[in-house]
Amino acid sequence: MTQHRLTRRSFSIALTSLLSAFGLAPSVAAFRSDPEEGGEILRTAEAIHQEVVLKASRKRVYEALTDAEQFRKISKGAETKISREPGGPFSLFGKAIAGRQLDLVPGERIVQAWRANGWAPGDYSIARFELKEQGSDTKIIFDHTGFPKGQAEHLADGWKQHYWGPLAEFFVS
């Protein structure tokens, strides 16, 4: 014989459902309204997804993105500081970009809390670089989320112009 135990959580859910059915309590849907109307779920996020293949091993690509000397060459000599420790800071392109290393898995993944200099204080986005082997090359699967609305096109172009193009040149030379 199976014994059913009534928990506080299951009782609350059952009671709320019952009261909602009789119109005596707001339904759960009432709490998930449009943010423009004071709701709690924001549906205006933008995101960037890019994939690029570079003629280098995952180890070389990872090193180029996490080693200050190599990245300084990629950024044509711009001031560059990069911590190689999770939680450590980085600043790139003469402090135009700054943030913190969130997750570093050598040869596999880099996740950063990333921000541009002109953003409001405390505004950070998430930049995620997944490095996948593709023969002797490396495919970067890149996702950038959480940046200020209206910045997607500018940032997408910036990743191509300041990261992917210069990285491709760096590995050819």
N, CA and C atoms as an extended XYZ file, in Angstrom:
519
Properties=species:S:1:pos:R:3:atomname:S:1:resname:S:1:resid:I:1 pbc="F F F"
N         0.835       -1.170        0.000 N   MET     1
C         0.000        0.000        0.000 CA  MET     1
C         0.887        1.243        0.000 C   MET     1
N         0.600        2.188       -0.911 N   THR     2
C         1.367        3.410       -1.033 CA  THR     2
C         0.805        4.456       -0.086 C   THR     2
N         1.701        5.089        0.638 N   GLN     3
C         1.276        6.119        1.583 CA  GLN     3
C         1.580        7.485        0.990 C   GLN     3
N         0.607        8.392        0.936 N   HIS     4
C         0.800        9.748        0.430 CA  HIS     4
C         0.947       10.681        1.607 C   HIS     4
N         1.976       11.470        1.588 N   ARG     5
C         2.245       12.403        2.662 CA  ARG     5
C         1.935       13.807        2.173 C   ARG     5
N         1.140       14.520        2.894 N   LEU     6
C         0.784       15.890        2.551 CA  LEU     6
C         1.848       16.827        3.122 C   LEU     6
N         2.530       17.529        2.224 N   THR     7
C         3.540       18.495        2.667 CA  THR     7
C         2.943       19.895        2.637 C   THR     7
N         3.599       20.809        3.294 N   ARG     8
C         3.153       22.194        3.295 CA  ARG     8
C         3.122       22.752        1.873 C   ARG     8
N         4.139       22.378        1.083 N   ARG     9
C         4.221       22.863       -0.302 CA  ARG     9
C         3.065       22.321       -1.140 C   ARG     9
N         2.828       21.010       -1.068 N   SER    10
C         1.745       20.433       -1.873 CA  SER    10
C         0.390       20.965       -1.411 C   SER    10
N         0.232       21.198       -0.105 N   PHE    11
C        -1.022       21.766        0.404 CA  PHE    11
C        -1.235       23.177       -0.146 C   PHE    11
N        -0.177       23.987       -0.135 N   SER    12
C        -0.273       25.363       -0.639 CA  SER    12
C        -0.632       25.393       -2.115 C   SER    12
N         0.014       24.528       -2.894 N   ILE    13
C        -0.274       24.475       -4.331 CA  ILE    13
C        -1.722       24.048       -4.564 C   ILE    13
N        -2.159       23.016       -3.847 N   ALA    14
C        -3.534       22.526       -4.006 CA  ALA    14
C        -4.542       23.590       -3.595 C   ALA    14
N        -4.292       24.265       -2.480 N   LEU    15
C        -5.209       25.296       -1.997 CA  LEU    15
C        -5.291       26.462       -2.975 C   LEU    15
N        -4.132       26.916       -3.477 N   THR    16
C        -4.108       28.022       -4.435 CA  THR    16
C        -4.848       27.644       -5.706 C   THR    16
N        -4.645       26.419       -6.188 N   SER    17
C        -5.338       25.964       -7.388 CA  SER    17
C        -6.834       25.912       -7.168 C   SER    17
N        -7.249       25.411       -6.030 N   LEU    18
C        -8.671       25.308       -5.720 CA  LEU    18
C        -9.311       26.691       -5.609 C   LEU    18
N        -8.663       27.593       -4.882 N   LEU    19
C        -9.204       28.946       -4.737 CA  LEU    19
C        -9.245       29.674       -6.077 C   LEU    19
N        -8.208       29.462       -6.916 N   SER    20
C        -8.186       30.082       -8.243 CA  SER    20
C        -9.336       29.569       -9.092 C   SER    20
N        -9.616       28.276       -9.001 N   ALA    21
C       -10.697       27.675       -9.783 CA  ALA    21
C       -12.037       28.317       -9.435 C   ALA    21
N       -12.212       28.720       -8.189 N   PHE    22
C       -13.459       29.355       -7.767 CA  PHE    22
C       -13.405       30.879       -7.881 C   PHE    22
N       -12.283       31.396       -8.415 N   GLY    23
C       -12.156       32.834       -8.591 CA  GLY    23
C       -11.898       33.578       -7.300 C   GLY    23
N       -11.406       32.878       -6.286 N   LEU    24
C       -11.183       33.501       -4.985 CA  LEU    24
C        -9.726       33.900       -4.753 C   LEU    24
N        -8.841       33.561       -5.693 N   ALA    25
C        -7.424       33.916       -5.560 CA  ALA    25
C        -6.872       34.145       -6.958 C   ALA    25
N        -5.854       34.980       -7.090 N   PRO    26
C        -5.278       35.211       -8.416 CA  PRO    26
C        -4.566       33.953       -8.903 C   PRO    26
N        -4.613       33.723      -10.179 N   SER    27
C        -3.907       32.566      -10.733 CA  SER    27
C        -2.419       32.885      -10.823 C   SER    27
N        -1.617       31.847      -11.002 N   VAL    28
C        -0.165       32.036      -11.136 CA  VAL    28
C         0.127       32.916      -12.338 C   VAL    28
N        -0.668       32.798      -13.399 N   ALA    29
C        -0.447       33.598      -14.606 CA  ALA    29
C        -0.503       35.095      -14.314 C   ALA    29
N        -1.244       35.494      -13.301 N   ALA    30
C        -1.349       36.910      -12.968 CA  ALA    30
C        -0.015       37.495      -12.531 C   ALA    30
N         0.855       36.660      -12.034 N   PHE    31
C         2.165       37.129      -11.583 CA  PHE    31
C         3.189       37.139      -12.707 C   PHE    31
N         2.821       36.691      -13.884 N   ARG    32
C         3.747       36.631      -15.006 CA  ARG    32
C         3.279       37.542      -16.127 C   ARG    32
N         3.004       38.744      -15.782 N   SER    33
C         2.485       39.703      -16.751 CA  SER    33
C         3.612       40.434      -17.453 C   SER    33
N         3.229       41.258      -18.386 N   ASP    34
C         4.150       42.052      -19.172 CA  ASP    34
C         4.882       43.046      -18.270 C   ASP    34
N         6.238       43.168      -18.395 N   PRO    35
C         6.997       44.123      -17.581 CA  PRO    35
C         6.504       45.558      -17.748 C   PRO    35
N         5.996       45.874      -18.936 N   GLU    36
C         5.474       47.220      -19.165 CA  GLU    36
C         4.289       47.492      -18.240 C   GLU    36
N         3.656       46.420      -17.781 N   GLU    37
C         2.500       46.554      -16.891 CA  GLU    37
C         2.880       46.211      -15.452 C   GLU    37
N         4.153       46.235      -15.128 N   GLY    38
C         4.596       45.991      -13.758 CA  GLY    38
C         4.859       44.536      -13.436 C   GLY    38
N         4.958       43.666      -14.431 N   GLY    39
C         5.202       42.248      -14.198 CA  GLY    39
C         6.646       41.967      -13.859 C   GLY    39
N         6.944       40.720      -13.596 N   GLU    40
C         8.289       40.357      -13.145 CA  GLU    40
C         9.150       39.685      -14.197 C   GLU    40
N         8.605       39.314      -15.337 N   ILE    41
C         9.388       38.635      -16.359 CA  ILE    41
C         9.673       39.613      -17.490 C   ILE    41
N        10.948       39.843      -17.743 N   LEU    42
C        11.386       40.754      -18.794 CA  LEU    42
C        11.512       39.990      -20.101 C   LEU    42
N        10.879       40.465      -21.144 N   ARG    43
C        10.899       39.773      -22.429 CA  ARG    43
C        11.544       40.638      -23.515 C   ARG    43
N        12.492       41.460      -23.127 N   THR    44
C        13.100       42.371      -24.087 CA  THR    44
C        14.592       42.123      -24.273 C   THR    44
N        15.095       40.985      -23.850 N   ALA    45
C        16.526       40.707      -23.928 CA  ALA    45
C        16.979       40.517      -25.371 C   ALA    45
N        18.190       40.939      -25.641 N   GLU    46
C        18.827       40.716      -26.930 CA  GLU    46
C        19.993       39.771      -26.703 C   GLU    46
N        20.410       39.092      -27.740 N   ALA    47
C        21.531       38.170      -27.621 CA  ALA    47
C        22.264       38.096      -28.957 C   ALA    47
N        23.525       37.726      -28.881 N   ILE    48
C        24.348       37.526      -30.073 CA  ILE    48
C        24.836       36.088      -30.048 C   ILE    48
N        24.731       35.413      -31.188 N   HIS    49
C        25.296       34.070      -31.350 CA  HIS    49
C        26.126       34.114      -32.623 C   HIS    49
N        27.408       33.807      -32.500 N   GLN    50
C        28.299       33.774      -33.656 CA  GLN    50
C        29.146       32.511      -33.591 C   GLN    50
N        29.489       32.001      -34.754 N   GLU    51
C        30.380       30.848      -34.840 CA  GLU    51
C        31.464       31.195      -35.838 C   GLU    51
N        32.700       30.919      -35.456 N   VAL    52
C        33.842       31.229      -36.310 CA  VAL    52
C        34.836       30.079      -36.221 C   VAL    52
N        35.467       29.755      -37.338 N   VAL    53
C        36.483       28.703      -37.367 CA  VAL    53
C        37.834       29.367      -37.578 C   VAL    53
N        38.780       29.014      -36.699 N   LEU    54
C        40.127       29.569      -36.764 CA  LEU    54
C        41.133       28.464      -37.041 C   LEU    54
N        42.153       28.785      -37.795 N   LYS    55
C        43.177       27.815      -38.174 CA  LYS    55
C        44.228       27.698      -37.077 C   LYS    55
N        43.796       27.132      -35.948 N   ALA    56
C        44.671       26.929      -34.793 CA  ALA    56
C        44.018       25.898      -33.876 C   ALA    56
N        44.836       25.300      -33.036 N   SER    57
C        44.311       24.327      -32.071 CA  SER    57
C        43.508       25.037      -30.989 C   SER    57
N        42.685       24.271      -30.273 N   ARG    58
C        41.917       24.853      -29.161 CA  ARG    58
C        42.857       25.450      -28.130 C   ARG    58
N        43.975       24.777      -27.872 N   LYS    59
C        44.950       25.274      -26.892 CA  LYS    59
C        45.472       26.649      -27.309 C   LYS    59
N        45.839       26.802      -28.586 N   ARG    60
C        46.359       28.094      -29.076 CA  ARG    60
C        45.301       29.193      -29.010 C   ARG    60
N        44.055       28.858      -29.369 N   VAL    61
C        42.976       29.852      -29.329 CA  VAL    61
C        42.719       30.284      -27.886 C   VAL    61
N        42.655       29.314      -26.989 N   TYR    62
C        42.438       29.615      -25.571 CA  TYR    62
C        43.555       30.524      -25.050 C   TYR    62
N        44.787       30.183      -25.371 N   GLU    63
C        45.933       30.984      -24.929 CA  GLU    63
C        45.864       32.407      -25.476 C   GLU    63
N        45.495       32.552      -26.734 N   ALA    64
C        45.419       33.888      -27.338 CA  ALA    64
C        44.360       34.753      -26.651 C   ALA    64
N        43.292       34.129      -26.184 N   LEU    65
C        42.206       34.876      -25.534 CA  LEU    65
C        42.451       35.126      -24.044 C   LEU    65
N        43.389       34.401      -23.442 N   THR    66
C        43.605       34.534      -21.996 CA  THR    66
C        45.006       34.986      -21.612 C   THR    66
N        45.881       35.170      -22.575 N   ASP    67
C        47.242       35.618      -22.294 CA  ASP    67
C        47.374       37.087      -22.726 C   ASP    67
N        47.720       37.948      -21.778 N   ALA    68
C        47.763       39.391      -22.045 CA  ALA    68
C        48.729       39.750      -23.171 C   ALA    68
N        49.895       39.133      -23.216 N   GLU    69
C        50.875       39.455      -24.261 CA  GLU    69
C        50.350       39.096      -25.645 C   GLU    69
N        49.762       37.916      -25.772 N   GLN    70
C        49.224       37.508      -27.070 CA  GLN    70
C        48.045       38.395      -27.471 C   GLN    70
N        47.156       38.687      -26.525 N   PHE    71
C        45.998       39.515      -26.862 CA  PHE    71
C        46.418       40.937      -27.206 C   PHE    71
N        47.473       41.420      -26.593 N   ARG    72
C        47.988       42.758      -26.918 CA  ARG    72
C        48.407       42.802      -28.391 C   ARG    72
N        49.011       41.725      -28.886 N   LYS    73
C        49.391       41.654      -30.307 CA  LYS    73
C        48.149       41.626      -31.191 C   LYS    73
N        47.134       40.888      -30.772 N   ILE    74
C        45.883       40.795      -31.533 CA  ILE    74
C        45.206       42.160      -31.606 C   ILE    74
N        45.284       42.920      -30.509 N   SER    75
C        44.632       44.235      -30.454 CA  SER    75
C        45.567       45.365      -30.889 C   SER    75
N        46.596       45.004      -31.644 N   LYS    76
C        47.530       45.977      -32.233 CA  LYS    76
C        48.184       46.885      -31.201 C   LYS    76
N        48.573       46.287      -30.071 N   GLY    77
C        49.334       47.002      -29.064 CA  GLY    77
C        48.530       47.743      -28.012 C   GLY    77
N        47.212       47.628      -28.033 N   ALA    78
C        46.390       48.332      -27.038 CA  ALA    78
C        46.654       47.783      -25.639 C   ALA    78
N        46.529       48.652      -24.656 N   GLU    79
C        46.723       48.240      -23.259 CA  GLU    79
C        45.818       47.045      -22.951 C   GLU    79
N        46.417       45.998      -22.364 N   THR    80
C        45.702       44.747      -22.110 CA  THR    80
C        46.134       44.169      -20.774 C   THR    80
N        45.160       43.822      -19.945 N   LYS    81
C        45.419       43.107      -18.690 CA  LYS    81
C        44.413       41.964      -18.622 C   LYS    81
N        44.915       40.746      -18.406 N   ILE    82
C        44.028       39.589      -18.359 CA  ILE    82
C        44.443       38.668      -17.220 C   ILE    82
N        43.564       38.480      -16.269 N   SER    83
C        43.791       37.501      -15.216 CA  SER    83
C        43.480       36.121      -15.775 C   SER    83
N        44.247       35.158      -15.374 N   ARG    84
C        44.027       33.780      -15.820 CA  ARG    84
C        43.404       32.948      -14.708 C   ARG    84
N        42.801       33.622      -13.736 N   GLU    85
C        42.151       32.960      -12.608 CA  GLU    85
C        40.659       33.263      -12.604 C   GLU    85
N        39.815       32.270      -12.334 N   PRO    86
C        38.385       32.555      -12.198 CA  PRO    86
C        38.157       33.623      -11.123 C   PRO    86
N        37.332       34.603      -11.447 N   GLY    87
C        37.083       35.722      -10.541 CA  GLY    87
C        38.016       36.889      -10.768 C   GLY    87
N        39.084       36.665      -11.518 N   GLY    88
C        40.061       37.717      -11.770 CA  GLY    88
C        39.590       38.707      -12.817 C   GLY    88
N        40.124       39.937      -12.771 N   PRO    89
C        39.702       40.986      -13.699 CA  PRO    89
C        40.424       40.926      -15.049 C   PRO    89
N        39.828       41.563      -16.025 N   PHE    90
C        40.506       41.796      -17.301 CA  PHE    90
C        40.104       43.175      -17.804 C   PHE    90
N        40.982       43.794      -18.582 N   SER    91
C        40.651       45.024      -19.292 CA  SER    91
C        41.360       44.959      -20.639 C   SER    91
N        40.624       45.335      -21.685 N   LEU    92
C        41.111       45.177      -23.050 CA  LEU    92
C        40.943       46.469      -23.832 C   LEU    92
N        41.684       46.573      -24.915 N   PHE    93
C        41.562       47.703      -25.829 CA  PHE    93
C        41.694       49.036      -25.094 C   PHE    93
N        42.727       49.144      -24.255 N   GLY    94
C        42.968       50.391      -23.529 CA  GLY    94
C        41.861       50.717      -22.545 C   GLY    94
N        41.330       49.723      -21.890 N   LYS    95
C        40.268       49.827      -20.880 CA  LYS    95
C        38.890       50.121      -21.465 C   LYS    95
N        38.724       49.980      -22.793 N   ALA    96
C        37.407       50.178      -23.405 CA  ALA    96
C        36.465       49.040      -23.021 C   ALA    96
N        37.039       47.878      -22.735 N   ILE    97
C        36.280       46.699      -22.311 CA  ILE    97
C        36.886       46.223      -20.996 C   ILE    97
N        36.035       45.841      -20.049 N   ALA    98
C        36.531       45.343      -18.764 CA  ALA    98
C        35.561       44.305      -18.225 C   ALA    98
N        36.035       43.541      -17.255 N   GLY    99
C        35.152       42.563      -16.636 CA  GLY    99
C        35.885       41.605      -15.733 C   GLY    99
N        35.249       40.459      -15.518 N   ARG   100
C        35.789       39.400      -14.653 CA  ARG   100
C        35.692       38.073      -15.363 C   ARG   100
N        36.686       37.237      -15.118 N   GLN   101
C        36.658       35.864      -15.627 CA  GLN   101
C        35.728       35.070      -14.717 C   GLN   101
N        34.682       34.488      -15.262 N   LEU   102
C        33.755       33.699      -14.456 CA  LEU   102
C        34.097       32.219      -14.463 C   LEU   102
N        34.433       31.704      -15.629 N   ASP   103
C        34.718       30.275      -15.783 CA  ASP   103
C        35.811       30.115      -16.825 C   ASP   103
N        36.879       29.441      -16.450 N   LEU   104
C        37.993       29.209      -17.359 CA  LEU   104
C        38.319       27.715      -17.358 C   LEU   104
N        38.099       27.067      -18.493 N   VAL   105
C        38.452       25.653      -18.657 CA  VAL   105
C        39.422       25.601      -19.829 C   VAL   105
N        40.730       25.459      -19.551 N   PRO   106
C        41.744       25.531      -20.602 CA  PRO   106
C        41.419       24.665      -21.818 C   PRO   106
N        41.462       25.316      -22.989 N   GLY   107
C        41.217       24.641      -24.246 CA  GLY   107
C        39.756       24.332      -24.532 C   GLY   107
N        38.845       24.693      -23.617 N   GLU   108
C        37.439       24.337      -23.802 CA  GLU   108
C        36.467       25.509      -23.698 C   GLU   108
N        36.617       26.346      -22.665 N   ARG   109
C        35.573       27.350      -22.415 CA  ARG   109
C        36.126       28.550      -21.648 C   ARG   109
N        35.593       29.714      -22.022 N   ILE   110
C        35.850       30.967      -21.308 CA  ILE   110
C        34.489       31.638      -21.127 C   ILE   110
N        34.165       32.003      -19.898 N   VAL   111
C        32.930       32.742      -19.632 CA  VAL   111
C        33.325       33.987      -18.847 C   VAL   111
N        32.862       35.129      -19.340 N   GLN   112
C        33.247       36.401      -18.737 CA  GLN   112
C        32.033       37.266      -18.412 C   GLN   112
N        32.121       37.982      -17.295 N   ALA   113
C        31.222       39.108      -17.029 CA  ALA   113
C        31.904       40.261      -17.755 C   ALA   113
N        31.258       40.812      -18.756 N   TRP   114
C        31.883       41.680      -19.747 CA  TRP   114
C        31.101       42.984      -19.854 C   TRP   114
N        31.835       44.101      -19.949 N   ARG   115
C        31.148       45.387      -20.090 CA  ARG   115
C        31.983       46.353      -20.912 C   ARG   115
N        31.284       47.224      -21.624 N   ALA   116
C        31.936       48.292      -22.376 CA  ALA   116
C        32.029       49.533      -21.486 C   ALA   116
N        33.023       50.345      -21.731 N   ASN   117
C        33.311       51.519      -20.909 CA  ASN   117
C        32.132       52.471      -20.771 C   ASN   117
N        31.320       52.663      -21.798 N   GLY   118
C        30.242       53.640      -21.743 CA  GLY   118
C        28.959       53.164      -21.078 C   GLY   118
N        28.919       51.926      -20.623 N   TRP   119
C        27.703       51.402      -19.998 CA  TRP   119
C        27.535       51.982      -18.597 C   TRP   119
N        26.310       51.936      -18.109 N   ALA   120
C        26.024       52.416      -16.755 CA  ALA   120
C        26.824       51.610      -15.736 C   ALA   120
N        27.281       52.242      -14.668 N   PRO   121
C        28.029       51.516      -13.636 CA  PRO   121
C        27.251       50.292      -13.152 C   PRO   121
N        27.954       49.185      -13.049 N   GLY   122
C        27.333       47.954      -12.560 CA  GLY   122
C        26.666       47.119      -13.633 C   GLY   122
N        26.535       47.621      -14.869 N   ASP   123
C        25.941       46.838      -15.956 CA  ASP   123
C        26.999       45.917      -16.550 C   ASP   123
N        26.730       44.617      -16.503 N   TYR   124
C        27.610       43.603      -17.076 CA  TYR   124
C        26.788       42.658      -17.931 C   TYR   124
N        27.399       42.154      -18.977 N   SER   125
C        26.790       41.135      -19.804 CA  SER   125
C        27.602       39.851      -19.622 C   SER   125
N        27.162       38.785      -20.258 N   ILE   126
C        27.892       37.513      -20.197 CA  ILE   126
C        28.373       37.165      -21.601 C   ILE   126
N        29.680       36.985      -21.736 N   ALA   127
C        30.294       36.549      -22.993 CA  ALA   127
C        30.814       35.126      -22.770 C   ALA   127
N        30.376       34.211      -23.635 N   ARG   128
C        30.730       32.793      -23.478 CA  ARG   128
C        31.381       32.292      -24.766 C   ARG   128
N        32.603       31.795      -24.639 N   PHE   129
C        33.360       31.241      -25.749 CA  PHE   129
C        33.480       29.727      -25.528 C   PHE   129
N        32.861       28.924      -26.382 N   GLU   130
C        33.028       27.463      -26.346 CA  GLU   130
C        33.985       27.109      -27.469 C   GLU   130
N        35.036       26.378      -27.162 N   LEU   131
C        36.040       26.005      -28.157 CA  LEU   131
C        35.846       24.539      -28.524 C   LEU   131
N        35.548       24.287      -29.794 N   LYS   132
C        35.294       22.931      -30.281 CA  LYS   132
C        36.323       22.566      -31.339 C   LYS   132
N        36.875       21.364      -31.221 N   GLU   133
C        37.825       20.875      -32.203 CA  GLU   133
C        37.104       20.624      -33.520 C   GLU   133
N        37.702       21.081      -34.605 N   GLN   134
C        37.167       20.837      -35.935 CA  GLN   134
C        38.344       20.486      -36.830 C   GLN   134
N        38.711       19.187      -36.798 N   GLY   135
C        39.927       18.748      -37.479 CA  GLY   135
C        41.121       19.362      -36.775 C   GLY   135
N        41.986       20.037      -37.544 N   SER   136
C        43.135       20.721      -36.927 CA  SER   136
C        42.781       22.165      -36.564 C   SER   136
N        41.561       22.577      -36.857 N   ASP   137
C        41.096       23.932      -36.577 CA  ASP   137
C        40.274       23.962      -35.284 C   ASP   137
N        39.866       25.154      -34.909 N   THR   138
C        39.001       25.336      -33.738 CA  THR   138
C        37.783       26.155      -34.144 C   THR   138
N        36.638       25.658      -33.748 N   LYS   139
C        35.389       26.394      -33.951 CA  LYS   139
C        35.029       27.052      -32.630 C   LYS   139
N        34.870       28.374      -32.650 N   ILE   140
C        34.400       29.098      -31.469 CA  ILE   140
C        32.896       29.245      -31.615 C   ILE   140
N        32.182       28.748      -30.631 N   ILE   141
C        30.742       28.965      -30.550 CA  ILE   141
C        30.580       30.042      -29.484 C   ILE   141
N        30.184       31.201      -29.929 N   PHE   142
C        30.184       32.386      -29.079 CA  PHE   142
C        28.768       32.873      -28.824 C   PHE   142
N        28.470       33.139      -27.555 N   ASP   143
C        27.178       33.707      -27.174 CA  ASP   143
C        27.408       34.886      -26.239 C   ASP   143
N        26.716       35.974      -26.533 N   HIS   144
C        26.828       37.192      -25.722 CA  HIS   144
C        25.410       37.606      -25.345 C   HIS   144
N        25.127       37.672      -24.051 N   THR   145
C        23.779       37.976      -23.573 CA  THR   145
C        23.827       39.020      -22.460 C   THR   145
N        22.684       39.638      -22.209 N   GLY   146
C        22.548       40.530      -21.064 CA  GLY   146
C        23.086       41.932      -21.256 C   GLY   146
N        23.351       42.332      -22.471 N   PHE   147
C        23.858       43.686      -22.710 CA  PHE   147
C        22.687       44.652      -22.866 C   PHE   147
N        22.954       45.956      -22.746 N   PRO   148
C        21.880       46.945      -22.843 CA  PRO   148
C        21.128       46.862      -24.176 C   PRO   148
N        19.831       47.049      -24.083 N   LYS   149
C        18.972       46.998      -25.265 CA  LYS   149
C        19.441       48.011      -26.308 C   LYS   149
N        19.391       47.592      -27.563 N   GLY   150
C        19.786       48.458      -28.667 CA  GLY   150
C        21.257       48.346      -29.038 C   GLY   150
N        22.017       47.525      -28.334 N   GLN   151
C        23.456       47.400      -28.576 CA  GLN   151
C        23.832       46.202      -29.460 C   GLN   151
N        22.884       45.342      -29.802 N   ALA   152
C        23.197       44.071      -30.473 CA  ALA   152
C        23.977       44.253      -31.775 C   ALA   152
N        23.507       45.104      -32.663 N   GLU   153
C        24.162       45.269      -33.956 CA  GLU   153
C        25.580       45.807      -33.789 C   GLU   153
N        25.722       46.818      -32.962 N   HIS   154
C        27.039       47.419      -32.700 CA  HIS   154
C        28.005       46.374      -32.119 C   HIS   154
N        27.539       45.627      -31.122 N   LEU   155
C        28.399       44.620      -30.495 CA  LEU   155
C        28.730       43.478      -31.450 C   LEU   155
N        27.750       43.013      -32.219 N   ALA   156
C        28.000       41.923      -33.175 CA  ALA   156
C        29.078       42.330      -34.173 C   ALA   156
N        28.998       43.553      -34.673 N   ASP   157
C        30.028       44.055      -35.585 CA  ASP   157
C        31.376       44.162      -34.876 C   ASP   157
N        31.347       44.602      -33.624 N   GLY   158
C        32.580       44.731      -32.850 CA  GLY   158
C        33.286       43.404      -32.636 C   GLY   158
N        32.526       42.345      -32.361 N   TRP   159
C        33.141       41.023      -32.188 CA  TRP   159
C        33.839       40.600      -33.474 C   TRP   159
N        33.213       40.847      -34.601 N   LYS   160
C        33.830       40.476      -35.890 CA  LYS   160
C        35.071       41.317      -36.158 C   LYS   160
N        34.949       42.615      -35.968 N   GLN   161
C        36.037       43.533      -36.299 CA  GLN   161
C        37.216       43.456      -35.326 C   GLN   161
N        36.943       43.313      -34.031 N   HIS   162
C        38.010       43.401      -33.031 CA  HIS   162
C        38.469       42.056      -32.473 C   HIS   162
N        37.698       41.009      -32.702 N   TYR   163
C        38.092       39.685      -32.203 CA  TYR   163
C        38.352       38.704      -33.344 C   TYR   163
N        37.291       38.352      -34.086 N   TRP   164
C        37.418       37.246      -35.042 CA  TRP   164
C        38.385       37.554      -36.178 C   TRP   164
N        38.301       38.729      -36.783 N   GLY   165
C        39.222       39.094      -37.859 CA  GLY   165
C        40.678       39.134      -37.384 C   GLY   165
N        40.974       39.883      -36.320 N   PRO   166
C        42.348       39.923      -35.818 CA  PRO   166
C        42.866       38.564      -35.328 C   PRO   166
N        42.003       37.747      -34.733 N   LEU   167
C        42.432       36.400      -34.319 CA  LEU   167
C        42.818       35.565      -35.537 C   LEU   167
N        42.005       35.621      -36.590 N   ALA   168
C        42.306       34.865      -37.814 CA  ALA   168
C        43.650       35.297      -38.372 C   ALA   168
N        43.904       36.616      -38.416 N   GLU   169
C        45.195       37.135      -38.899 CA  GLU   169
C        46.343       36.681      -38.011 C   GLU   169
N        46.129       36.698      -36.699 N   PHE   170
C        47.158       36.321      -35.733 CA  PHE   170
C        47.635       34.883      -35.966 C   PHE   170
N        46.700       33.985      -36.259 N   PHE   171
C        47.071       32.578      -36.446 CA  PHE   171
C        47.676       32.286      -37.795 C   PHE   171
N        47.489       33.157      -38.753 N   VAL   172
C        48.074       32.965      -40.083 CA  VAL   172
C        49.526       33.433      -40.087 C   VAL   172
N        49.822       34.451      -39.295 N   SER   173
C        51.192       35.020      -39.304 CA  SER   173
C        52.175       34.172      -38.556 C   SER   173
